[in-house]
Amino acid sequence: MAVKKQAPITINVSLDENKIPESIKWSAPDGGVNNQEAMAMLLTFWDGESKESLRMDLWVKEMPLNEMKQFFHQSLISMTNTFHRATQDEKMTSTMNDFCDYFAEKMDLK
């Protein structure tokens, strides 16, 4: 039986003395990413047994507020696009896109 290929993804978080993230670096060699710096991350897994999301949300203490707002807006757009690809639900996708526009307007991103 052939061994299935694995594609490792690693995340390294450096913490200060109070366990606050100072830096986030990640690698995904199969995707050409090696020790890439990031200022924030949202990582979510679906637990099929308990039927709930498991998540890890981290950002470095130097993350500017305006960039956090942009990060959330882009994450909402990305989740909307993923939702559409996964469900083909046009009506809810349109509603989610409307919310993304509303969010951007209220956060003065547009």
Residue pairs with C-beta under 8 A, 6 or more apart in sequence:
7 28
7 29
7 30
7 31
8 27
8 28
8 29
8 30
9 26
9 27
9 28
10 26
10 27
10 28
11 24
11 25
11 26
11 41
11 43
12 24
12 25
12 26
13 21
13 23
13 24
13 58
14 21
14 22
14 23
14 24
14 25
15 21
15 22
16 22
16 61
20 61
21 58
21 59
21 60
21 61
22 60
22 61
22 62
23 37
23 60
24 37
24 38
24 39
24 40
24 41
24 58
24 59
24 60
25 35
25 36
25 37
25 38
26 33
26 35
26 36
26 38
26 41
27 33
27 34
27 35
27 36
39 59
39 60
39 62
39 63
39 67
39 71
40 58
40 59
40 60
40 63
40 67
40 68
40 71
41 56
41 57
41 58
41 59
42 55
42 56
42 57
42 75
43 55
43 56
43 57
44 53
44 54
44 55
45 53
45 54
45 55
46 52
46 53
46 54
47 53
47 54
59 68
59 71
69 107
69 109
70 109
72 103
73 100
73 103
73 104
73 107
73 109
76 96
76 99
76 100
76 103
77 100
79 96
80 93
80 96
80 97
80 100
83 89
83 92
83 93
83 96
84 90
84 93
87 93
101 110
103 109
104 110
